[in-house]
């Protein structure tokens, strides 16, 4: 079976698509990211605060954009299913989660059965609705004394040992990106170059602490907690005076919270942590992870032949294929659900 997945993360840079072949194993076939037009990206970033008519319009417009991107991506090929995660607007773990980007437009544009709204069934079964990528990580990497770490807007890990586990660790790139937008008018700290020029502010690092970070799994989070408001409350004054120092401190905060979460919630030392997501391209962050993850060794997912931005869309390709075949796609030990459930809603 050939399946295609779409993923638009909390950074809202664009929509990433991946095609995989699912046979006895998983094979990556293709990957591409379609950047959002500036106006559409601004609407996405403002979606948490917009009025209902504006949100409804964005739901449709984003779905149409997804449909055009999917049609371009698949070309003349004919995948058996497409899975679209959508764009998260709000995530209240265990209660409700809203992803927008009307998937009916994808099914209509491509003529391919499309699965969407993956989180709802897990929440209905008592789970957090996230993270869902650990199911894919287990299928791709198997059982080993290691973890995967995805550094998107929010950072999350999958523990690949015999007893599966997975959880969000806290901010990935979201606070760094927000600070870059405010201080420099840029969407990200490319390569970690700004962070490399700054000095760590230990007092600021202490102010960034949050009780959620010590909450035991299962747990998930999002921009609802680690938001622009969170950033300005703790870093607003410093961001005006010494922006490079703030970027450096936020970068260490991500590395520190990842390392502390693994040390706190994983029973045995790991040998390696396989890193993916946009944060993998931040050299300063990757260098910091070398000591915050010790004795585990951080390794880029590219070592395994996977593009750093392809893993999450590929995960929703696999989850869509499982839904099409009527198979559960959640891991109750990860999400806290009462039982395994078939995820998503199928549009034909």
NUMI-568193 format. One record per residue (C-alpha): residue number from 1; residue in one letter; x, y, z. Coordinates in pm, 1 decimal, padded with zeros to 6 digits. Each point is the difference from the previous one (the first is absolute). Last residue first. Layout:
N
{lumdren NUM; A; {X; Y; Z}} ...
This chain:
348
{lumdren 348; X; {-01423.1; 00925.8; 00015.7}} {lumdren 347; X; {00049.9; 00157.7; 00340.0}} {lumdren 346; X; {00111.6; -00211.8; 00295.6}} {lumdren 345; X; {-00003.6; 00132.6; 00354.2}} {lumdren 344; X; {00290.3; -00056.0; 00233.9}} {lumdren 343; X; {00143.2; -00263.6; 00229.3}} {lumdren 342; X; {-00093.6; -00362.5; 00057.3}} {lumdren 341; X; {00026.3; -00057.8; 00374.3}} {lumdren 340; X; {00235.4; -00174.2; 00243.1}} {lumdren 339; X; {-00140.7; 00001.2; 00353.7}} {lumdren 338; X; {-00048.7; 00213.5; 00309.8}} {lumdren 337; X; {00199.4; 00288.3; -00147.7}} {lumdren 336; X; {00301.0; 00129.6; 00193.8}} {lumdren 335; X; {00168.6; 00141.4; -00309.8}} {lumdren 334; X; {00327.6; -00193.0; 00015.3}} {lumdren 333; X; {-00095.7; -00327.5; 00170.4}} {lumdren 332; X; {-00323.0; 00012.8; -00202.7}} {lumdren 331; X; {00197.2; -00012.2; -00327.7}} {lumdren 330; X; {-00222.2; 00135.9; -00276.6}} {lumdren 329; X; {-00046.1; -00125.8; -00354.4}} {lumdren 328; X; {-00270.5; -00266.3; 00026.4}} {lumdren 327; X; {-00066.7; -00201.4; -00317.8}} {lumdren 326; X; {-00298.5; 00031.3; -00232.1}} {lumdren 325; X; {00202.4; -00037.9; -00320.5}} {lumdren 324; X; {-00067.0; 00360.0; -00108.3}} {lumdren 323; X; {00079.4; 00111.9; 00354.5}} {lumdren 322; X; {00334.1; -00181.4; -00008.5}} {lumdren 321; X; {00082.4; 00163.7; -00332.8}} {lumdren 320; X; {-00087.6; 00341.4; 00144.9}} {lumdren 319; X; {00230.8; -00066.3; 00296.7}} {lumdren 318; X; {00281.2; -00091.2; -00240.2}} {lumdren 317; X; {-00042.6; 00320.4; -00202.4}} {lumdren 316; X; {-00031.6; 00188.8; 00327.2}} {lumdren 315; X; {00343.2; -00122.8; 00104.5}} {lumdren 314; X; {00145.1; 00086.9; -00340.4}} {lumdren 313; X; {-00109.7; 00359.6; 00057.1}} {lumdren 312; X; {00189.2; -00007.9; 00332.3}} {lumdren 311; X; {00316.7; -00166.7; -00129.8}} {lumdren 310; X; {00058.0; 00213.4; -00308.5}} {lumdren 309; X; {00140.3; 00317.8; 00158.4}} {lumdren 308; X; {00337.4; -00146.0; 00099.4}} {lumdren 307; X; {00032.1; -00192.9; -00330.3}} {lumdren 306; X; {00045.1; -00370.8; 00077.0}} {lumdren 305; X; {00300.2; -00206.3; -00111.7}} {lumdren 304; X; {00077.0; -00144.2; 00343.8}} {lumdren 303; X; {00290.6; 00239.3; 00059.6}} {lumdren 302; X; {-00244.4; 00269.7; -00117.0}} {lumdren 301; X; {-00181.6; -00053.3; 00331.1}} {lumdren 300; X; {00270.4; 00208.7; 00162.9}} {lumdren 299; X; {00179.9; -00172.6; 00287.4}} {lumdren 298; X; {-00002.7; 00109.4; 00364.1}} {lumdren 297; X; {00221.8; -00225.3; 00216.7}} {lumdren 296; X; {-00143.0; -00115.9; 00332.3}} {lumdren 295; X; {00233.9; 00047.5; 00296.3}} {lumdren 294; X; {-00069.9; 00292.8; -00017.3}} {lumdren 293; X; {-00323.0; 00161.1; -00126.8}} {lumdren 292; X; {00074.5; 00351.0; 00134.0}} {lumdren 291; X; {00361.7; -00031.5; -00118.6}} {lumdren 290; X; {-00044.9; -00078.2; -00368.9}} {lumdren 289; X; {-00332.6; 00182.8; 00002.6}} {lumdren 288; X; {00188.1; 00329.4; 00023.2}} {lumdren 287; X; {00178.3; -00069.4; -00328.5}} {lumdren 286; X; {-00331.6; -00083.7; -00168.7}} {lumdren 285; X; {-00149.6; 00327.7; 00122.6}} {lumdren 284; X; {00292.7; 00201.1; -00135.8}} {lumdren 283; X; {-00013.9; -00184.1; -00332.7}} {lumdren 282; X; {-00368.6; 00074.6; -00055.7}} {lumdren 281; X; {-00089.3; -00229.7; -00292.4}} {lumdren 280; X; {-00124.2; -00269.5; 00240.6}} {lumdren 279; X; {-00240.6; 00262.0; 00132.2}} {lumdren 278; X; {-00200.3; -00030.5; -00321.2}} {lumdren 277; X; {-00102.4; -00355.3; 00083.1}} {lumdren 276; X; {00203.7; -00313.3; 00067.3}} {lumdren 275; X; {00236.9; -00131.2; 00267.9}} {lumdren 274; X; {00078.5; -00365.8; 00074.8}} {lumdren 273; X; {00102.7; -00026.2; 00366.7}} {lumdren 272; X; {00266.4; -00257.8; 00076.8}} {lumdren 271; X; {00122.2; -00244.1; 00264.0}} {lumdren 270; X; {-00274.4; 00058.1; 00254.9}} {lumdren 269; X; {00040.7; -00004.4; 00377.1}} {lumdren 268; X; {-00274.0; -00197.3; 00180.7}} {lumdren 267; X; {-00318.4; 00121.3; 00167.3}} {lumdren 266; X; {-00114.5; 00270.0; -00241.2}} {lumdren 265; X; {-00212.9; 00269.9; 00168.1}} {lumdren 264; X; {00245.5; 00228.8; 00178.8}} {lumdren 263; X; {00309.6; -00042.1; -00218.6}} {lumdren 262; X; {-00206.3; 00021.8; -00319.6}} {lumdren 261; X; {-00185.4; 00307.2; 00124.3}} {lumdren 260; X; {00320.5; 00164.0; 00124.7}} {lumdren 259; X; {00172.4; -00038.9; -00335.6}} {lumdren 258; X; {-00292.5; 00140.4; -00197.2}} {lumdren 257; X; {-00045.9; 00285.0; 00248.3}} {lumdren 256; X; {00368.1; 00093.8; -00021.5}} {lumdren 255; X; {00020.1; -00004.1; -00380.1}} {lumdren 254; X; {-00310.7; 00219.1; -00030.4}} {lumdren 253; X; {00117.6; 00236.7; 00274.0}} {lumdren 252; X; {00344.4; 00015.6; -00163.4}} {lumdren 251; X; {-00161.3; 00137.9; -00314.3}} {lumdren 250; X; {-00207.9; 00242.8; 00205.7}} {lumdren 249; X; {00317.1; 00126.5; 00168.7}} {lumdren 248; X; {00182.8; 00056.5; -00329.6}} {lumdren 247; X; {-00303.4; 00177.0; -00147.2}} {lumdren 246; X; {-00025.5; 00218.7; 00312.2}} {lumdren 245; X; {00370.7; 00084.1; -00016.3}} {lumdren 244; X; {-00038.0; 00095.9; -00366.7}} {lumdren 243; X; {-00292.8; 00228.7; 00087.8}} {lumdren 242; X; {00185.9; 00209.9; 00259.0}} {lumdren 241; X; {-00199.2; 00308.0; 00101.3}} {lumdren 240; X; {-00338.9; -00047.2; -00168.2}} {lumdren 239; X; {-00010.8; -00376.3; 00055.4}} {lumdren 238; X; {00101.9; 00053.0; 00362.8}} {lumdren 237; X; {-00316.4; 00199.7; 00067.9}} {lumdren 236; X; {-00229.2; -00256.1; -00162.9}} {lumdren 235; X; {00167.3; -00316.5; 00130.7}} {lumdren 234; X; {-00228.1; -00148.7; 00264.3}} {lumdren 233; X; {-00338.2; 00155.8; -00074.8}} {lumdren 232; X; {00088.8; 00053.7; -00364.8}} {lumdren 231; X; {00078.2; -00367.7; -00053.9}} {lumdren 230; X; {-00306.8; -00135.2; 00179.9}} {lumdren 229; X; {-00218.5; 00246.1; -00193.4}} {lumdren 228; X; {00154.4; -00114.5; -00328.1}} {lumdren 227; X; {-00095.9; -00351.0; 00104.2}} {lumdren 226; X; {00142.4; -00298.4; 00183.5}} {lumdren 225; X; {-00329.4; -00099.3; 00162.0}} {lumdren 224; X; {-00255.6; 00025.9; -00282.3}} {lumdren 223; X; {00288.9; -00037.4; -00242.5}} {lumdren 222; X; {-00006.5; -00371.3; 00066.6}} {lumdren 221; X; {-00001.8; -00273.7; 00262.1}} {lumdren 220; X; {-00004.4; -00374.7; 00048.1}} {lumdren 219; X; {00018.2; -00228.0; 00300.0}} {lumdren 218; X; {-00014.0; -00365.7; 00093.6}} {lumdren 217; X; {00232.9; 00051.5; 00170.5}} {lumdren 216; X; {00112.3; 00160.1; 00328.2}} {lumdren 215; X; {-00035.7; 00376.0; 00062.5}} {lumdren 214; X; {00341.8; 00153.3; 00064.0}} {lumdren 213; X; {-00002.2; 00221.1; -00310.7}} {lumdren 212; X; {-00356.8; 00110.4; 00072.1}} {lumdren 211; X; {00125.5; 00188.8; 00307.9}} {lumdren 210; X; {00173.0; 00258.8; -00225.7}} {lumdren 209; X; {00357.2; 00130.0; 00000.5}} {lumdren 208; X; {00070.0; 00292.2; -00232.3}} {lumdren 207; X; {00088.0; 00225.9; 00292.6}} {lumdren 206; X; {00299.9; -00222.7; 00083.8}} {lumdren 205; X; {00141.5; 00040.5; -00350.9}} {lumdren 204; X; {-00045.2; 00376.3; 00032.4}} {lumdren 203; X; {00211.3; 00002.3; 00315.3}} {lumdren 202; X; {00261.9; -00216.6; -00172.1}} {lumdren 201; X; {00031.3; 00230.5; -00302.7}} {lumdren 200; X; {00201.4; -00202.0; -00252.2}} {lumdren 199; X; {00207.7; 00218.7; -00230.2}} {lumdren 198; X; {-00079.7; 00067.6; -00363.6}} {lumdren 197; X; {00196.2; -00043.5; -00324.2}} {lumdren 196; X; {-00074.5; -00372.7; -00040.7}} {lumdren 195; X; {-00369.7; 00062.9; 00061.7}} {lumdren 194; X; {-00007.1; 00230.8; -00303.1}} {lumdren 193; X; {00162.4; -00264.0; -00223.9}} {lumdren 192; X; {-00223.0; -00287.9; 00109.5}} {lumdren 191; X; {00002.5; -00134.4; -00356.1}} {lumdren 190; X; {-00276.5; 00239.2; -00095.7}} {lumdren 189; X; {-00145.6; 00162.8; 00310.5}} {lumdren 188; X; {-00361.0; 00000.5; -00118.4}} {lumdren 187; X; {-00280.9; 00203.3; -00160.7}} {lumdren 186; X; {00189.6; 00329.9; -00025.0}} {lumdren 185; X; {-00115.7; 00345.2; 00111.7}} {lumdren 184; X; {00306.5; 00030.3; 00222.1}} {lumdren 183; X; {-00126.6; 00051.2; 00354.1}} {lumdren 182; X; {-00365.4; -00103.2; -00019.9}} {lumdren 181; X; {00027.5; -00263.6; -00273.0}} {lumdren 180; X; {00319.2; -00142.8; 00150.1}} {lumdren 179; X; {-00164.1; -00018.3; 00343.4}} {lumdren 178; X; {-00293.3; -00191.0; -00146.7}} {lumdren 177; X; {00232.5; -00242.4; -00178.6}} {lumdren 176; X; {00201.9; -00068.8; 00316.5}} {lumdren 175; X; {-00319.0; -00045.8; 00203.2}} {lumdren 174; X; {-00147.9; -00246.2; -00251.0}} {lumdren 173; X; {00315.7; -00194.2; -00089.7}} {lumdren 172; X; {-00038.0; -00290.6; 00240.0}} {lumdren 171; X; {-00192.4; 00101.3; 00307.6}} {lumdren 170; X; {-00100.8; -00268.9; 00248.3}} {lumdren 169; X; {00086.4; -00368.9; 00041.8}} {lumdren 168; X; {-00297.9; -00145.7; -00185.0}} {lumdren 167; X; {-00051.4; -00367.7; 00069.5}} {lumdren 166; X; {00078.3; -00351.3; -00113.2}} {lumdren 165; X; {00022.5; -00344.2; 00152.5}} {lumdren 164; X; {00034.2; -00355.7; -00124.3}} {lumdren 163; X; {00118.8; -00268.7; 00246.0}} {lumdren 162; X; {00262.2; -00198.7; -00191.8}} {lumdren 161; X; {00209.6; 00311.0; -00065.9}} {lumdren 160; X; {-00076.7; 00245.7; -00281.1}} {lumdren 159; X; {-00083.1; 00301.9; 00215.9}} {lumdren 158; X; {-00174.1; 00254.8; -00220.3}} {lumdren 157; X; {00076.0; 00364.1; 00066.5}} {lumdren 156; X; {-00172.5; 00331.6; -00058.8}} {lumdren 155; X; {00113.2; 00358.4; -00048.8}} {lumdren 154; X; {-00261.6; 00266.1; -00079.2}} {lumdren 153; X; {00049.3; 00231.8; -00296.6}} {lumdren 152; X; {00175.3; -00293.9; -00161.0}} {lumdren 151; X; {00299.4; -00174.5; 00151.0}} {lumdren 150; X; {-00092.7; -00366.5; -00029.1}} {lumdren 149; X; {00203.1; -00221.9; 00229.4}} {lumdren 148; X; {00021.6; -00375.3; -00052.0}} {lumdren 147; X; {00114.8; -00222.9; 00280.4}} {lumdren 146; X; {00252.1; -00277.9; 00041.8}} {lumdren 145; X; {00063.0; -00338.8; 00154.0}} {lumdren 144; X; {-00166.3; -00178.4; -00291.2}} {lumdren 143; X; {-00340.9; -00131.0; -00108.1}} {lumdren 142; X; {-00101.8; 00077.6; -00357.2}} {lumdren 141; X; {00125.2; 00305.1; -00191.0}} {lumdren 140; X; {-00272.4; 00058.6; -00258.9}} {lumdren 139; X; {-00302.1; -00174.2; 00155.0}} {lumdren 138; X; {00084.4; 00122.7; 00349.6}} {lumdren 137; X; {00048.0; 00353.2; -00131.2}} {lumdren 136; X; {-00331.9; -00016.9; -00184.3}} {lumdren 135; X; {-00198.7; -00081.2; 00314.2}} {lumdren 134; X; {00207.7; 00263.2; 00184.7}} {lumdren 133; X; {-00139.9; 00264.4; -00243.5}} {lumdren 132; X; {-00335.1; 00018.6; 00181.5}} {lumdren 131; X; {00091.0; 00229.9; 00288.5}} {lumdren 130; X; {-00270.3; 00084.4; 00068.4}} {lumdren 129; X; {-00377.8; -00029.9; 00033.0}} {lumdren 128; X; {00045.5; 00012.6; 00377.4}} {lumdren 127; X; {-00185.1; -00327.1; 00046.3}} {lumdren 126; X; {-00335.0; -00088.7; 00156.3}} {lumdren 125; X; {-00145.6; -00196.5; -00290.4}} {lumdren 124; X; {-00170.5; 00313.5; -00135.9}} {lumdren 123; X; {00342.1; 00167.9; 00002.4}} {lumdren 122; X; {00145.1; -00283.5; -00210.3}} {lumdren 121; X; {-00289.8; 00025.7; -00243.3}} {lumdren 120; X; {00039.0; 00377.9; -00036.3}} {lumdren 119; X; {00372.0; 00012.6; -00080.4}} {lumdren 118; X; {00005.7; -00113.9; -00362.2}} {lumdren 117; X; {-00229.7; 00264.7; -00146.5}} {lumdren 116; X; {00078.2; -00093.4; -00363.0}} {lumdren 115; X; {00009.7; -00297.7; -00238.1}} {lumdren 114; X; {-00016.2; 00045.2; -00377.3}} {lumdren 113; X; {-00114.4; -00239.8; -00271.1}} {lumdren 112; X; {00168.2; 00116.9; -00324.4}} {lumdren 111; X; {-00177.1; 00194.9; -00276.8}} {lumdren 110; X; {00275.6; 00259.0; 00027.8}} {lumdren 109; X; {-00181.0; 00334.4; 00013.2}} {lumdren 108; X; {-00319.6; -00139.0; 00154.5}} {lumdren 107; X; {00177.1; -00204.4; 00267.7}} {lumdren 106; X; {00220.4; 00296.4; 00088.9}} {lumdren 105; X; {-00295.3; 00241.4; 00005.4}} {lumdren 104; X; {-00187.1; -00236.6; 00232.0}} {lumdren 103; X; {00298.6; 00037.0; 00234.3}} {lumdren 102; X; {-00116.3; 00338.2; 00129.4}} {lumdren 101; X; {00312.9; 00160.5; 00144.9}} {lumdren 100; X; {-00048.1; 00035.4; 00375.0}} {lumdren 99; X; {00111.1; -00201.9; 00301.8}} {lumdren 98; X; {-00184.1; 00043.1; 00328.4}} {lumdren 97; X; {00073.2; -00205.1; 00311.7}} {lumdren 96; X; {-00230.6; -00076.3; 00290.3}} {lumdren 95; X; {00003.5; -00137.4; 00354.5}} {lumdren 94; X; {00293.5; -00233.2; 00061.1}} {lumdren 93; X; {00261.1; 00262.6; -00079.0}} {lumdren 92; X; {-00150.9; 00338.5; -00094.4}} {lumdren 91; X; {00138.8; 00062.3; -00348.2}} {lumdren 90; X; {-00097.3; 00309.8; -00195.8}} {lumdren 89; X; {00061.6; 00117.3; -00354.5}} {lumdren 88; X; {00182.5; -00309.0; -00124.0}} {lumdren 87; X; {00045.6; 00003.2; -00375.2}} {lumdren 86; X; {-00111.9; -00315.1; -00179.4}} {lumdren 85; X; {00123.6; -00354.3; 00061.1}} {lumdren 84; X; {-00078.8; -00101.4; -00356.3}} {lumdren 83; X; {00021.0; -00365.4; -00101.4}} {lumdren 82; X; {-00021.8; -00100.1; -00366.2}} {lumdren 81; X; {-00095.8; -00347.1; -00122.1}} {lumdren 80; X; {00055.1; -00251.3; -00281.3}} {lumdren 79; X; {00259.0; 00212.6; -00175.5}} {lumdren 78; X; {-00048.5; 00056.4; -00372.8}} {lumdren 77; X; {00296.0; 00157.3; -00174.9}} {lumdren 76; X; {-00053.6; 00253.2; -00277.8}} {lumdren 75; X; {00099.4; 00298.1; 00211.7}} {lumdren 74; X; {-00003.1; -00100.5; 00367.5}} {lumdren 73; X; {00157.0; 00323.8; 00118.0}} {lumdren 72; X; {-00193.6; 00237.5; -00223.6}} {lumdren 71; X; {-00335.1; -00147.8; 00106.0}} {lumdren 70; X; {00106.8; 00004.1; 00365.6}} {lumdren 69; X; {00105.3; 00365.2; -00020.8}} {lumdren 68; X; {-00325.9; 00104.0; -00165.7}} {lumdren 67; X; {-00204.7; -00189.3; 00259.0}} {lumdren 66; X; {00197.9; 00141.1; 00292.2}} {lumdren 65; X; {-00063.3; 00349.9; -00136.4}} {lumdren 64; X; {-00371.2; -00076.2; -00028.3}} {lumdren 63; X; {-00001.8; -00128.5; 00358.0}} {lumdren 62; X; {00175.7; 00316.2; 00116.0}} {lumdren 61; X; {-00263.4; 00214.7; -00168.2}} {lumdren 60; X; {-00285.8; -00199.0; 00153.6}} {lumdren 59; X; {00124.2; -00001.5; 00358.6}} {lumdren 58; X; {00115.7; 00361.7; -00043.1}} {lumdren 57; X; {-00354.7; 00105.7; -00088.6}} {lumdren 56; X; {-00139.1; -00181.4; 00304.8}} {lumdren 55; X; {00259.6; 00164.1; 00223.4}} {lumdren 54; X; {-00085.7; 00344.2; -00136.4}} {lumdren 53; X; {-00373.6; -00057.6; 00052.6}} {lumdren 52; X; {00068.4; -00126.4; 00357.7}} {lumdren 51; X; {00212.8; 00295.3; 00108.2}} {lumdren 50; X; {00380.2; -00014.9; 00015.6}} {lumdren 49; X; {00224.3; -00047.9; 00303.8}} {lumdren 48; X; {00136.9; -00350.6; -00048.0}} {lumdren 47; X; {00007.9; 00055.3; -00377.1}} {lumdren 46; X; {00259.1; 00280.0; 00006.6}} {lumdren 45; X; {00290.5; -00225.9; -00100.2}} {lumdren 44; X; {-00213.4; -00157.3; -00271.8}} {lumdren 43; X; {-00110.8; 00338.2; -00137.3}} {lumdren 42; X; {00361.2; 00118.6; -00011.8}} {lumdren 41; X; {00095.7; -00316.7; -00185.7}} {lumdren 40; X; {-00273.8; 00057.9; -00257.6}} {lumdren 39; X; {00115.8; 00357.1; -00064.1}} {lumdren 38; X; {00364.2; -00106.8; -00033.9}} {lumdren 37; X; {-00070.0; -00276.2; -00251.0}} {lumdren 36; X; {00061.7; -00331.0; 00174.5}} {lumdren 35; X; {00305.5; -00198.7; -00098.7}} {lumdren 34; X; {-00063.1; -00333.0; -00179.5}} {lumdren 33; X; {00226.3; -00267.3; 00146.8}} {lumdren 32; X; {00090.7; -00308.7; -00202.8}} {lumdren 31; X; {00076.3; -00368.2; 00059.9}} {lumdren 30; X; {00009.9; -00313.6; -00211.0}} {lumdren 29; X; {00021.5; -00379.4; 00018.2}} {lumdren 28; X; {00082.9; -00085.5; 00360.5}} {lumdren 27; X; {-00019.1; -00375.4; 00056.6}} {lumdren 26; X; {-00174.8; -00166.4; 00293.3}} {lumdren 25; X; {00008.0; -00371.3; 00074.2}} {lumdren 24; X; {-00184.0; -00314.7; -00099.4}} {lumdren 23; X; {-00184.3; 00214.2; -00251.8}} {lumdren 22; X; {-00075.6; 00366.2; 00055.1}} {lumdren 21; X; {00143.5; 00230.3; -00264.9}} {lumdren 20; X; {00035.7; 00358.3; 00114.4}} {lumdren 19; X; {-00082.0; 00342.8; -00140.2}} {lumdren 18; X; {00078.6; 00313.4; 00198.0}} {lumdren 17; X; {-00158.9; 00343.3; 00007.1}} {lumdren 16; X; {00096.5; 00306.9; 00202.8}} {lumdren 15; X; {-00232.6; 00299.6; 00033.1}} {lumdren 14; X; {00158.9; 00336.7; 00064.2}} {lumdren 13; X; {00182.3; 00204.5; 00260.5}} {lumdren 12; X; {-00282.4; -00033.0; 00253.6}} {lumdren 11; X; {00240.8; -00051.2; 00294.3}} {lumdren 10; X; {-00272.7; -00203.1; 00171.4}} {lumdren 9; X; {00018.7; -00265.9; -00267.8}} {lumdren 8; X; {-00171.6; -00051.8; -00333.4}} {lumdren 7; X; {00017.9; -00365.3; -00097.1}} {lumdren 6; X; {-00126.4; -00180.8; -00308.6}} {lumdren 5; X; {00036.8; -00374.0; -00054.3}} {lumdren 4; X; {-00001.6; -00212.2; -00314.1}} {lumdren 3; X; {-00054.5; -00375.1; -00014.5}} {lumdren 2; X; {00115.3; -00269.5; -00241.8}} {lumdren 1; X; {-00114.7; -00352.9; 00079.5}} 
